[in-house]
Amino acid sequence: MSEMKIVRKSLVEGAKRAHGVSVVIDVFRAFTVTPLFFHLGAKQVILVDHPEKAFSLKSKYKDIILAGEMDEQLIPGFDLGNSPSELILKSPGCLKGKAVVQRTTAGVNGVIEAVSQAKVAILGSYVMASAISQYILSQNPLPEVVTLVAMGRRGISRAPEDEGCADYLEHLLTGSYYDHLETLGRIIFDETAQKFLRGDKMYLPREDPLLCLQRDLFDFVLVAGREKGLVTVTCQKL
C-alpha cells in the first residue's frame, strides 16, 4: 500500500497550488458556519467570490438565501452574515429545502481556487475534523497526496486557528504530535480571537470563537465541486 503524503500550504497562494485531496481550512468563521447551514436543513451551498454573483443567483432562482461577509461585516442585502452564534439561534429546519449562496473573504475564495486543480476539495474546520479524517482514511486506495490549506487572515497572512486545525487534521491522519491545550493558548491570545473577545464590534460576537474551537461536532463532510459553472458544496454523511 502506498504511503499517503501530507502537504501543508497556506493562504490564497497555497489554495492555488493545492492538489490531490485538498482540505481548505477556515476556522474563524466560514467553515464553522457552512456545516450549520446543512444542520439547519439547507439542500445545497453555492460558493461565490463576489456579492454581485450572489444577487444575480437570487434574482434567477427561488428559495435562495444569501449569506456571508465583506470586511467581516454583513453584506447589505444579504440574509445572513458569517456568525455561527447567529445561526445556532435559528429555528431547526429553517433552511429546509433552500440553497444558500455563501461569500466570504478567505475560506470561500480558497475553495474556489482549490477546486480548479485539486482532485477533491473539502471544506475544513475543527467542527468537522474527525469526520474529514475518517472520510479520507476510508478511501480505497488511500489518496497519494492530501493538501491541507490554512487560509489565515483574509487569505493573506497566517492565523493560528487555521494552522492549528491543520495540525489537528495531520494528527488525525498520521498520528503526528498535537496538543489541543497548547494550540488553544496560541489561538485565544492572538488578535484573530481577541478581536471577538473584546466585544467592541457587534459584527464580531464574543460567542463565535467558543463555537469555532469546538472539535468534531458534525458527522458529515462537505465536498466542493463544479456544477453547471458554479462551485457547489454537497453534504456527505459518513
ABEGO torsion letter per residue (X at the ends): XBBBBBBBBBEAAAAAABBEBBBBBBAOAAAAAAAAAAAAGBABBBBBABAAAAAAAAAABBGBBBBEBBGGBBBBGBABBABAAAAAABBBGAABGBBBBBBBAAAAAAAAAAAAABABBBBBBAAAAAAAAAAAAABOBBBABBBBBBAEBGGABBBAAAAAAAAAAAAAAAGBBBBAAAAAAAAAABAAAAAAAAGABAABBAAAAAAAABBGABABBBBBBBBGGBBBBBBBBX
